[in-house]
Amino acid sequence: MPRRRTVVAAAAAVATAVTVPGGVASAAETDGGVRAGGAAEGTGVVTRVGGGLIRGERAGGLSVFRGVPYAAPPVGELRFRSPRPVTPWHGVRDATRFAPVSYQSYLPGSSEDSLYANVWTPDTGGARPVVVYIHGGGWFLGAGSEPDYDGARPAAHGDMVVVTFNYRLGSLGWGLHEDLLDERTGGYSNWGLQDQVALLHWVRRNAAAFGGDPDNITLAGTSAGGSSTWQLGLLPELRGIVRRIVPISVKHVWEPASSMSREDSHRVFELVARKLGTTVRGLRSVPADRLKDTWEKIFSGSPVDREISTWREYQGPVVDDRWMLGHDFELPTPELPTLSIYGRTEGTFFTTGPGYPFPGPHPTDDASLRTAIRAVLHKGAVHVADTEVDAAISAYRRAAAIDGLPQDPVSIWGAIWGDSLFRYQITRLAERQATERPDVPSYLVEFAHPVAPPLTGTPHEATSKFLFGTYGSAVNAPNYGDGPLERLVSDTFIDLVSSFAHGRAPSSPNAPTVPVFSPDRPSTLILGGERVAEVGERSARRQLAHWDTAGWVPVPKPASPTAPRS
């Protein structure tokens, strides 16, 4: 890696670039600021960002930059601190390979030194819309460099700059404790969200270096990334930077399912420190593997048997009144144009794949179904009564009978899982946004393209394969297909997002006019299947109505006049 200087970067990006045949260019070769438009395939492309010159590659009609640092490595004394600016470097830094993924137990080669971005652009000249995508993974796994999120297809087909990136995960990314105070910034919580904010500021400063418009940034994300998309849309600090949002299959944060109280967060950090024979402040210097392993043991197994009762299913952000202003159901909806998207059967990802199918036995009769539903409800509540289990099963079976849907135990189990933890709040918050902010356009898409048998439905995260056009990869094609219909659905999906990013209503030559969403009329775009795209009613409305009165998942509240505004 090129030698780094020791001063803090001060200059914003300069949008100058040069094509370099073959290898790395020297600093002298790039001083002329030659524009990279029309670069030949297989050449290097050099541009200047805040830290210095970087060299990407020209391939497939695009300029691609991988592993570009957007913040200093959060290692050593910078662990559990706010992200710092990049240290500038001499010469030209190679940006043709992905950086390590953020520290985790799932993807190989992970590292604490992981705050890097990846950029796909048709041309480093121009001023295209920029789409920043936040990967999902339950706040503890995943990376912007995963093959599913290859930005080439949306950048080329949608004529936009696509950015993916890594942020801190798991024990290094989430929680809150005042003993971890960063004296420089006053921050002591939610370091993963802080990384995402830093990335957006970096994109704003450097968009022009990649042929992007710094005043036209759209933020998108799936699952935990969709949650961040929604929350960042509420931050006053980002007003004027994020122009619109595309939250996909959002896991909206609420306690105890995916958030925790300040008191429990204190207990977690103090418990981890005690187990490691140190103080909370001392956690900055313990080996990363010991910290991660100790943390994960606390949250392993059934939530019923853990020492901490919150963060039952996911370890997401904690309300800290700075980076996380409140739980989504309590706050006003973002005052931004919004294109909300969800999968028709979110829960099949967790029960029948493709993803990482449930490892235990599937329910086969009433008794095992009751056990499975109790386990789902324990993901969001400390105490679950028999009456709650029976009420959920009865409501879903009645609705399935009316709608002509399967009533077998696995189908009921998957529907309750996906609706209770994902789709219920997605649709209710979309309804509230449409009512609360009639002057701000919002749109709703139900992604309904089915996976291949023997798998069923449209699972959680199926969306990313079609938004990025990676449905036909060797890994994905057996489950998602790789034919003309899949190509058409993917192109339509990219059209919808790119037209929205260009500042228009979502549109595609393959889709009818997409109306602004209203809960009072059929106004949801149904995307996928043989019909490709049509406007209609959301599915499973009877099933979702159960959660309005179940008292299990929080019902989004109307915004109060004194609530924080976005």
C-alpha positions as CSV (number, residue, x, y, z in Angstrom):
1,M,0.0,0.0,0.0
2,P,1.3,3.5,-0.8
3,R,3.0,5.3,2.0
4,R,0.6,7.5,4.0
5,R,1.3,11.1,5.1
6,T,0.5,12.1,8.7
7,V,-1.5,15.2,8.1
8,V,-5.3,15.3,8.0
9,A,-7.0,15.6,4.6
10,A,-8.3,19.1,4.1
11,A,-9.0,19.5,0.4
12,A,-12.3,18.4,-1.2
13,A,-12.2,16.1,-4.2
14,V,-11.1,17.6,-7.5
15,A,-13.0,16.1,-10.5
16,T,-9.9,15.4,-12.7
17,A,-9.1,12.1,-14.1
18,V,-6.8,10.4,-16.6
19,T,-6.7,7.1,-18.3
20,V,-3.6,5.0,-17.7
21,P,-2.8,2.0,-20.0
22,G,-2.1,-1.0,-17.9
23,G,-0.6,-0.3,-14.5
24,V,-0.3,2.5,-11.9
25,A,0.3,6.1,-12.9
26,S,2.8,8.3,-11.2
27,A,1.7,11.5,-9.6
28,A,3.6,13.4,-12.3
29,E,1.6,11.7,-15.0
30,T,-1.7,12.9,-13.5
31,D,-0.9,16.5,-12.9
32,G,-2.4,17.6,-16.2
33,G,-6.0,16.7,-15.0
34,V,-6.9,15.0,-18.3
35,R,-10.6,13.9,-18.4
36,A,-11.3,10.2,-18.4
37,G,-14.3,10.2,-20.7
38,G,-14.2,7.7,-23.5
39,A,-11.5,5.6,-21.9
40,A,-10.6,2.4,-23.6
41,E,-11.5,-1.0,-22.1
42,G,-8.8,-2.5,-20.0
43,T,-7.1,0.8,-19.1
44,G,-6.6,2.3,-15.7
45,V,-8.6,5.4,-14.7
46,V,-7.2,7.8,-12.2
47,T,-9.2,10.4,-10.3
48,R,-8.6,12.6,-7.2
49,V,-10.6,12.2,-4.0
50,G,-10.0,13.9,-0.7
51,G,-7.1,11.7,0.3
52,G,-5.3,11.8,-3.0
53,L,-5.2,10.1,-6.4
54,I,-6.7,6.7,-6.9
55,R,-6.6,4.4,-9.8
56,G,-9.6,2.2,-10.8
57,E,-10.2,0.2,-13.9
58,R,-12.2,0.7,-17.1
59,A,-14.2,-2.4,-17.9
60,G,-17.7,-3.2,-19.3
61,G,-18.2,0.4,-20.4
62,L,-17.7,1.6,-16.8
63,S,-15.1,3.0,-14.6
64,V,-14.9,1.0,-11.3
65,F,-13.1,2.0,-8.1
66,R,-12.9,-0.5,-5.3
67,G,-11.6,-0.3,-1.8
68,V,-11.5,3.5,-1.6
69,P,-11.0,4.7,2.0
70,Y,-13.7,7.1,3.2
71,A,-12.5,7.2,6.9
72,A,-9.4,6.4,8.8
73,P,-9.2,2.7,10.0
74,P,-11.1,2.5,13.4
75,V,-8.4,0.5,15.1
76,G,-6.4,0.8,18.3
77,E,-7.4,4.0,20.1
78,L,-10.0,4.7,17.4
79,R,-12.0,1.6,18.2
80,F,-15.4,2.8,19.6
81,R,-14.7,6.3,18.4
82,S,-16.3,8.4,15.8
83,P,-14.9,8.0,12.3
84,R,-11.9,10.2,11.5
85,P,-10.9,11.7,8.2
86,V,-8.6,9.7,5.9
87,T,-4.9,10.4,6.1
88,P,-3.7,11.6,2.7
89,W,-1.3,9.4,0.7
90,H,1.5,10.1,-1.8
91,G,1.4,8.9,-5.4
92,V,-1.6,7.0,-6.8
93,R,-3.4,4.5,-4.6
94,D,-4.6,1.3,-6.2
95,A,-8.4,1.0,-6.2
96,T,-8.9,-2.1,-8.3
97,R,-9.5,-4.6,-5.4
98,F,-12.1,-4.7,-2.7
99,A,-11.0,-4.0,0.9
100,P,-11.5,-6.5,3.7
101,V,-15.1,-6.8,5.0
102,S,-16.0,-5.4,8.4
103,Y,-15.1,-7.6,11.3
104,Q,-17.5,-10.5,11.7
105,S,-17.9,-14.3,12.1
106,Y,-19.5,-15.0,8.7
107,L,-17.6,-13.7,5.7
108,P,-13.9,-14.7,5.5
109,G,-11.0,-12.2,5.6
110,S,-12.8,-9.7,7.9
111,S,-10.9,-6.9,9.5
112,E,-11.4,-3.9,11.8
113,D,-9.8,-1.9,9.1
114,S,-12.8,-1.9,6.8
115,L,-14.2,1.6,6.2
116,Y,-13.9,1.6,2.4
117,A,-16.3,2.4,-0.5
118,N,-16.8,1.0,-4.0
119,V,-17.9,3.1,-6.9
120,W,-19.3,2.2,-10.4
121,T,-19.8,5.0,-12.9
122,P,-20.3,5.2,-16.6
123,D,-17.8,8.1,-16.8
124,T,-15.8,10.2,-14.4
125,G,-17.0,13.3,-16.2
126,G,-20.5,14.6,-16.0
127,A,-23.0,15.1,-13.2
128,R,-25.1,11.9,-12.8
129,P,-27.4,11.0,-9.9
130,V,-25.6,9.1,-7.1
131,V,-27.2,6.1,-5.5
132,V,-25.6,5.1,-2.2
133,Y,-26.6,1.5,-1.1
134,I,-26.4,0.2,2.4
135,H,-26.0,-3.5,2.7
136,G,-28.1,-5.6,5.1
137,G,-27.2,-8.5,7.4
138,G,-28.9,-7.9,10.7
139,W,-26.3,-5.3,11.8
140,F,-23.7,-8.1,12.4
141,L,-22.7,-9.5,9.0
142,G,-22.4,-8.6,5.3
143,A,-20.4,-6.2,3.2
144,G,-20.7,-3.8,0.3
145,S,-18.4,-6.0,-1.7
146,E,-20.6,-9.1,-1.7
147,P,-21.2,-10.3,-5.3
148,D,-25.0,-9.7,-5.0
149,Y,-24.2,-6.0,-4.8
150,D,-22.1,-5.6,-7.9
151,G,-23.1,-2.1,-9.1
152,A,-22.2,-2.5,-12.7
153,R,-25.7,-3.3,-14.1
154,P,-27.6,-0.5,-12.3
155,A,-24.8,2.0,-13.1
156,A,-24.8,1.2,-16.8
157,H,-28.6,0.6,-17.3
158,G,-29.6,3.5,-15.1
159,D,-26.9,6.0,-16.1
160,M,-26.0,6.7,-12.5
161,V,-23.1,6.5,-10.0
162,V,-23.6,3.5,-7.7
163,V,-21.7,3.5,-4.3
164,T,-21.5,0.5,-1.9
165,F,-19.5,0.4,1.3
166,N,-18.7,-1.2,4.6
167,Y,-19.6,0.0,8.1
168,R,-18.8,-1.3,11.6
169,L,-20.9,-4.3,12.7
170,G,-21.8,-6.3,15.8
171,S,-19.9,-5.6,18.9
172,L,-17.9,-2.9,17.2
173,G,-20.8,-1.1,15.6
174,W,-23.8,-0.9,17.9
175,G,-24.8,0.0,21.5
176,L,-24.1,2.8,23.9
177,H,-22.0,3.5,26.9
178,E,-20.8,6.9,28.2
179,D,-17.4,5.4,29.3
180,L,-16.7,5.1,25.5
181,L,-17.0,8.9,25.1
182,D,-15.1,10.3,22.1
183,E,-13.8,13.5,23.6
184,R,-13.4,15.1,20.1
185,T,-17.0,14.5,18.9
186,G,-19.0,13.8,22.0
187,G,-20.1,10.5,20.5
188,Y,-20.4,7.3,22.6
189,S,-22.8,5.1,20.6
190,N,-24.0,3.6,17.3
191,W,-20.6,3.6,15.6
192,G,-22.1,1.8,12.5
193,L,-24.6,4.6,12.0
194,Q,-21.8,7.2,12.5
195,D,-19.8,5.4,9.7
196,Q,-22.8,5.7,7.4
197,V,-23.1,9.4,8.1
198,A,-19.4,9.8,7.4
199,L,-19.7,7.9,4.2
200,L,-22.5,10.2,3.0
201,H,-20.5,13.3,3.8
202,W,-17.6,11.7,1.9
203,V,-19.8,11.1,-1.1
204,R,-21.1,14.6,-1.1
205,R,-17.5,16.0,-1.1
206,N,-16.2,13.5,-3.7
207,A,-19.2,12.8,-6.0
208,A,-17.8,15.0,-8.8
209,A,-14.6,12.9,-8.9
210,F,-16.7,10.0,-10.1
211,G,-19.0,11.9,-12.5
212,G,-21.7,12.3,-9.9
213,D,-23.8,15.2,-8.9
214,P,-23.1,16.1,-5.2
215,D,-26.5,17.7,-5.0
216,N,-28.4,14.6,-6.1
217,I,-27.8,11.8,-3.7
218,T,-30.4,9.0,-3.3
219,L,-30.0,6.7,-0.3
220,A,-31.1,3.0,-0.6
221,G,-30.6,-0.1,1.5
222,T,-32.1,-3.5,2.3
223,S,-33.1,-5.1,5.6
224,A,-30.8,-3.6,8.3
225,G,-29.5,-1.3,5.5
226,G,-33.1,-0.3,4.8
227,S,-33.5,0.5,8.4
228,S,-30.5,2.8,8.3
229,T,-31.9,4.4,5.1
230,W,-35.0,5.4,7.0
231,Q,-33.2,6.5,10.1
232,L,-30.6,8.6,8.2
233,G,-33.5,10.2,6.3
234,L,-34.6,11.6,9.7
235,L,-31.2,13.1,10.7
236,P,-31.2,16.9,10.6
237,E,-27.4,16.7,9.9
238,L,-28.1,15.1,6.5
239,R,-30.8,17.5,5.4
240,G,-29.9,18.7,2.0
241,I,-27.4,15.9,1.4
242,V,-29.8,13.0,1.1
243,R,-32.5,14.1,-1.5
244,R,-34.7,10.9,-1.5
245,I,-34.7,7.4,0.0
246,V,-35.4,3.9,-1.2
247,P,-35.9,1.7,1.9
248,I,-36.2,-2.0,0.9
249,S,-37.5,-4.8,3.1
250,V,-36.8,-2.7,6.2
251,K,-36.3,-4.2,9.6
252,H,-37.7,-1.2,11.4
253,V,-36.1,-0.9,14.8
254,W,-38.0,-1.4,18.0
255,E,-37.3,-2.7,21.5
256,P,-36.9,-5.5,22.5
257,A,-36.7,-7.2,19.0
258,S,-33.8,-5.2,17.5
259,S,-33.0,-2.4,19.9
260,M,-32.3,-2.1,23.6
261,S,-32.7,0.4,26.4
262,R,-29.8,2.5,27.6
263,E,-29.8,0.5,30.8
264,D,-29.4,-2.8,29.0
265,S,-26.7,-1.4,26.8
266,H,-24.8,-0.3,29.9
267,R,-25.2,-3.8,31.3
268,V,-24.0,-5.5,28.1
269,F,-20.8,-3.5,27.9
270,E,-20.1,-3.9,31.6
271,L,-20.8,-7.6,31.4
272,V,-18.5,-8.1,28.4
273,A,-15.7,-6.0,30.2
274,R,-16.1,-8.1,33.3
275,K,-15.9,-11.4,31.4
276,L,-12.7,-10.1,29.7
277,G,-11.2,-8.9,33.0
278,T,-11.1,-5.2,32.0
279,T,-13.1,-2.0,32.2
280,V,-15.5,-0.6,29.5
281,R,-12.8,1.8,28.5
282,G,-10.3,-1.1,28.4
283,L,-12.4,-2.7,25.7
284,R,-10.6,-0.5,23.2
285,S,-7.4,-2.6,23.7
286,V,-8.6,-6.2,24.1
287,P,-8.0,-8.5,21.1
288,A,-10.8,-8.1,18.6
289,D,-11.5,-11.9,18.4
290,R,-12.0,-12.2,22.2
291,L,-14.3,-9.1,22.2
292,K,-16.4,-10.5,19.3
293,D,-16.6,-14.0,20.8
294,T,-17.6,-12.9,24.2
295,W,-20.2,-10.5,22.8
296,E,-21.7,-13.2,20.5
297,K,-21.9,-15.8,23.3
298,I,-24.1,-13.3,25.3
299,F,-26.5,-13.2,22.4
300,S,-26.4,-16.8,21.2
301,G,-29.1,-19.4,21.7
302,S,-32.7,-18.7,22.4
303,P,-33.5,-15.2,23.6
304,V,-35.5,-16.8,26.4
305,D,-32.3,-18.1,28.1
306,R,-30.0,-15.1,27.8
307,E,-28.6,-12.8,30.5
308,I,-29.9,-9.7,28.6
309,S,-33.6,-9.6,27.6
310,T,-33.5,-7.0,24.8
311,W,-31.8,-7.2,21.4
312,R,-33.7,-10.4,21.1
313,E,-33.5,-11.0,17.4
314,Y,-31.0,-8.4,16.1
315,Q,-28.5,-6.1,17.6
316,G,-29.5,-2.8,15.9
317,P,-29.0,0.8,16.9
318,V,-29.9,2.1,20.3
319,V,-31.8,5.3,20.9
320,D,-29.2,7.9,21.9
321,D,-30.9,11.2,20.9
322,R,-28.0,11.9,18.5
323,W,-27.6,9.3,15.8
324,M,-30.8,7.4,16.6
325,L,-33.5,9.9,17.5
326,G,-36.1,7.4,18.5
327,H,-37.7,4.2,17.3
328,D,-39.3,4.5,13.9
329,F,-42.9,3.9,15.1
330,E,-42.6,6.9,17.5
331,L,-41.1,9.4,15.1
332,P,-42.4,11.4,12.2
333,T,-41.8,9.8,8.9
334,P,-38.9,11.2,6.7
335,E,-39.8,14.4,4.9
336,L,-38.2,13.1,1.7
337,P,-39.6,11.5,-1.5
338,T,-39.7,7.8,-0.7
339,L,-39.8,4.7,-2.7
340,S,-40.6,1.9,-0.2
341,I,-40.2,-1.7,-1.4
342,Y,-40.9,-5.0,0.3
343,G,-41.0,-8.7,-0.6
344,R,-44.4,-10.5,-0.9
345,T,-43.3,-13.3,1.4
346,E,-40.4,-11.9,3.4
347,G,-40.5,-14.8,5.9
348,T,-39.8,-17.6,3.4
349,F,-36.1,-16.5,3.5
350,F,-36.0,-17.7,7.1
351,T,-38.1,-20.9,6.9
352,T,-37.4,-22.5,3.5
353,G,-34.5,-20.5,1.9
354,P,-32.7,-19.5,-0.2
355,G,-30.6,-17.8,2.4
356,Y,-29.7,-19.7,5.4
357,P,-32.7,-21.9,6.0
358,F,-33.9,-22.6,9.6
359,P,-31.6,-25.3,11.0
360,G,-34.2,-27.0,13.2
361,P,-37.1,-29.2,12.2
362,H,-40.0,-27.5,10.3
363,P,-43.4,-27.7,11.9
364,T,-45.5,-30.5,10.6
365,D,-48.7,-30.4,12.8
366,D,-50.6,-28.2,15.1
367,A,-48.4,-28.9,18.1
368,S,-45.1,-28.2,16.4
369,L,-46.6,-25.1,14.7
370,R,-47.5,-23.7,18.1
371,T,-43.9,-24.3,19.2
372,A,-42.5,-22.6,16.1
373,I,-44.8,-19.6,16.4
374,R,-44.0,-19.2,20.1
375,A,-40.3,-19.0,19.1
376,V,-41.1,-16.3,16.5
377,L,-43.0,-14.3,19.1
378,H,-40.2,-14.6,21.6
379,K,-38.0,-12.7,19.0
380,G,-40.0,-9.6,19.9
381,A,-41.3,-10.1,23.4
382,V,-40.0,-11.3,26.8
383,H,-43.2,-12.9,27.8
384,V,-45.5,-14.8,25.3
385,A,-48.9,-16.1,26.4
386,D,-50.6,-19.2,24.9
387,T,-53.5,-16.9,23.8
388,E,-51.1,-14.8,21.7
389,V,-49.8,-17.9,19.9
390,D,-53.3,-19.3,19.3
391,A,-54.6,-15.9,18.1
392,A,-51.9,-15.4,15.5
393,I,-52.3,-18.9,14.1
394,S,-56.1,-18.6,14.0
395,A,-56.0,-15.2,12.3
396,Y,-53.5,-16.4,9.6
397,R,-55.5,-19.5,8.9
398,R,-58.7,-17.6,8.5
399,A,-57.1,-15.1,6.2
400,A,-55.4,-17.8,4.2
401,A,-58.7,-19.6,3.7
402,I,-60.3,-16.4,2.4
403,D,-57.4,-15.5,0.1
404,G,-56.9,-19.0,-1.2
405,L,-53.4,-19.3,0.2
406,P,-51.7,-22.4,1.6
407,Q,-52.6,-23.3,5.2
408,D,-50.0,-25.9,5.9
409,P,-47.8,-25.3,9.0
410,V,-44.7,-24.2,7.2
411,S,-46.6,-21.6,5.1
412,I,-48.4,-20.2,8.2
413,W,-45.0,-20.1,10.1
414,G,-43.2,-18.3,7.3
415,A,-46.1,-15.8,6.9
416,I,-46.2,-14.9,10.6
417,W,-42.4,-14.6,10.7
418,G,-42.1,-12.3,7.7
419,D,-45.1,-10.1,8.5
420,S,-44.6,-9.6,12.2
421,L,-40.9,-8.7,12.0
422,F,-40.8,-7.0,8.6
423,R,-43.9,-6.3,6.5
424,Y,-46.3,-5.0,9.1
425,Q,-44.3,-1.9,10.0
426,I,-43.1,-1.4,6.5
427,T,-46.7,-1.0,5.2
428,R,-48.1,0.8,8.2
429,L,-45.3,3.4,8.1
430,A,-45.9,3.8,4.3
431,E,-49.5,4.4,5.1
432,R,-48.7,7.0,7.7
433,Q,-46.1,8.7,5.5
434,A,-48.7,9.1,2.7
435,T,-51.2,10.6,5.2
436,E,-48.8,12.6,7.2
437,R,-46.9,14.2,4.3
438,P,-49.3,14.5,1.4
439,D,-47.1,17.2,-0.2
440,V,-44.1,14.8,-0.4
441,P,-44.4,12.0,-3.0
442,S,-44.1,8.5,-1.7
443,Y,-44.5,5.2,-3.6
444,L,-44.9,1.6,-2.6
445,V,-43.7,-1.5,-4.5
446,E,-44.5,-5.1,-3.6
447,F,-41.8,-7.3,-5.1
448,A,-43.5,-10.5,-6.1
449,H,-41.1,-12.4,-8.5
450,P,-41.2,-16.0,-7.3
451,V,-38.1,-18.2,-6.6
452,A,-37.7,-21.5,-8.4
453,P,-39.2,-24.7,-7.0
454,P,-38.9,-26.4,-4.6
455,L,-38.4,-23.1,-2.9
456,T,-41.5,-20.9,-2.5
457,G,-42.6,-17.3,-2.5
458,T,-40.5,-14.1,-2.8
459,P,-38.1,-14.2,0.1
460,H,-36.4,-11.4,2.0
461,E,-33.4,-10.1,0.1
462,A,-34.6,-11.5,-3.2
463,T,-34.9,-7.8,-4.2
464,S,-31.1,-7.2,-4.2
465,K,-30.5,-9.8,-6.9
466,F,-32.8,-8.0,-9.3
467,L,-32.0,-4.4,-8.3
468,F,-28.3,-5.2,-9.0
469,G,-28.9,-7.6,-11.9
470,T,-27.0,-10.4,-10.2
471,Y,-30.0,-12.9,-10.3
472,G,-28.1,-14.9,-13.0
473,S,-24.8,-15.5,-11.2
474,A,-23.7,-19.0,-10.8
475,V,-24.8,-19.0,-7.1
476,N,-28.2,-17.2,-7.7
477,A,-29.5,-18.6,-11.0
478,P,-30.7,-22.0,-9.6
479,N,-32.9,-20.2,-7.1
480,Y,-33.9,-17.1,-9.0
481,G,-33.8,-18.0,-12.7
482,D,-31.8,-16.6,-15.5
483,G,-34.1,-16.2,-18.5
484,P,-35.7,-13.4,-20.5
485,L,-38.4,-12.8,-17.8
486,E,-35.8,-12.4,-15.1
487,R,-33.9,-9.9,-17.3
488,L,-37.1,-7.9,-17.9
489,V,-38.0,-7.8,-14.2
490,S,-34.5,-6.7,-13.3
491,D,-34.4,-4.0,-16.0
492,T,-37.8,-2.8,-14.8
493,F,-36.6,-2.6,-11.2
494,I,-33.5,-0.7,-12.2
495,D,-35.6,1.7,-14.3
496,L,-37.9,2.4,-11.3
497,V,-35.0,3.3,-9.0
498,S,-33.0,5.2,-11.6
499,S,-35.9,7.3,-12.7
500,F,-36.6,8.1,-9.1
501,A,-32.9,8.9,-8.6
502,H,-33.0,11.3,-11.6
503,G,-35.7,13.2,-9.8
504,R,-38.8,11.9,-11.5
505,A,-41.7,9.6,-10.5
506,P,-40.6,5.9,-10.7
507,S,-41.2,4.7,-14.2
508,S,-40.2,2.1,-16.8
509,P,-41.2,1.3,-20.4
510,N,-42.2,-2.1,-19.0
511,A,-44.5,-0.8,-16.2
512,P,-47.7,1.2,-16.0
513,T,-47.6,4.7,-14.6
514,V,-46.7,4.4,-10.9
515,P,-49.2,6.4,-8.8
516,V,-48.3,8.2,-5.6
517,F,-49.2,5.7,-2.9
518,S,-52.5,6.2,-1.0
519,P,-53.9,3.7,1.6
520,D,-57.4,4.5,0.2
521,R,-57.1,3.1,-3.3
522,P,-55.2,0.5,-5.3
523,S,-51.8,2.3,-5.7
524,T,-49.1,-0.3,-5.1
525,L,-46.9,-1.4,-7.9
526,I,-46.7,-5.2,-8.0
527,L,-43.4,-6.1,-9.6
528,G,-42.5,-9.6,-10.8
529,G,-44.1,-12.6,-12.3
530,E,-45.4,-13.2,-15.8
531,R,-47.2,-9.8,-15.9
532,V,-43.9,-8.1,-14.9
533,A,-45.5,-5.0,-13.4
534,E,-49.1,-3.9,-12.6
535,V,-50.8,-1.5,-10.2
536,G,-53.0,-3.1,-7.6
537,E,-53.7,-3.8,-3.9
538,R,-51.1,-4.9,-1.4
539,S,-51.4,-8.6,-0.6
540,A,-52.1,-10.1,2.9
541,R,-54.0,-7.1,4.2
542,R,-56.2,-9.4,6.3
543,Q,-53.1,-11.1,7.8
544,L,-51.5,-7.7,8.6
545,A,-54.6,-6.5,10.3
546,H,-54.0,-9.0,13.1
547,W,-51.0,-7.1,14.3
548,D,-53.0,-3.9,14.7
549,T,-54.6,-5.2,17.9
550,A,-52.2,-8.0,18.9
551,G,-50.2,-5.8,21.2
552,W,-47.0,-7.5,20.2
553,V,-45.4,-5.3,17.5
554,P,-45.6,-1.5,18.1
555,V,-48.3,0.2,16.0
556,P,-46.8,3.3,14.3
557,K,-48.2,6.4,16.1
558,P,-49.3,9.6,14.5
559,A,-46.6,12.2,14.8
560,S,-47.1,14.6,17.7
561,P,-46.6,18.4,17.2
562,T,-43.6,18.3,19.5
563,A,-41.9,15.3,17.9
564,P,-38.4,15.8,16.3
565,R,-38.8,16.8,12.7
566,S,-36.7,15.4,9.9
